[in-house]
């Protein structure tokens, strides 16, 4: 589909919670599942959490099996979309029965035919949520004789829980995009941390529970006990961590002299590697010397 505004399925008007919405999707409608046959679903962190748990997979396994990567901005901020089959159909579509993970379906699916907009006015620290209407030619839901407010539709689709879990992440992405050149292109390591903390929660958990992390940050013992078992608590912490990684906000207190200790540890590692390399080269020279026939002590007979 073209990105030209007059050809886009997203209507440009910014709607609010009290705006009316005429729409009804149900199994008896002629276009039922048509949108799932042409799926373009961007996933949020909470979407990944719900889906990997529903499918009985680790986040790493879910990402590998059911997602494809893409870049959310010109600086390479990583995003992921649901993988589709060769014809563009969602892999979670179970034929005429519809979505096989319906109660855990992603945020974008819940909102359809609405698009959630997170807007922040210039010089304002507060982001506002607005909505745009999506109208696609195949969709017959707009012709249904049912009108309700956007607030009522969101409640019907259980959007509140997903928005609450994702809102801080939306703010992070919005801040990154709106800051533009003022922030600059994040280092590759920061982008890798963004991907891990946003989507690969099980890997992020191992990172946070590592001795190196514990020795770097001042966090109470009960924090580690909680995130070892609680996916939602880990997700909330990931947003704190990303504010520090992306924007330098001191959201997590570091141990005193943590940086100096890390430098010292790295120097010790570098020195150990240097000594190993010296010994390796010495052994190689010795082997070469012996191979050349110089195997005796060099004394006269």
Secondary structure, 3 states (H helix, E strand, C coil): CCCCHHHCCECCCCECCCCEEECCCCCCCCCCCHHHHCCCCECCHHHHHHHHHHCCCCHHHHHHHHEEEEECCCCCCEEEEECECCCCCECCECHHHCECCHHHCCHHHHHCCEEEEEEECCCCCCEEEEEEEECCCCCCHHHCCCEEEHHHHHHHCCHHHHHHHHHHHHHHHHHHHHHHHHCCCCCHHHHHHHHHHHCCHHHHHHHHCCHHHHCCECCCHHHHHHHHHCHHHHHHHHHHHHHHHHHCCCCCCECCCHHHHHHHHHHHHHHHHHHHHHHHHHHHHHHHHHHCCCCCCCCCC
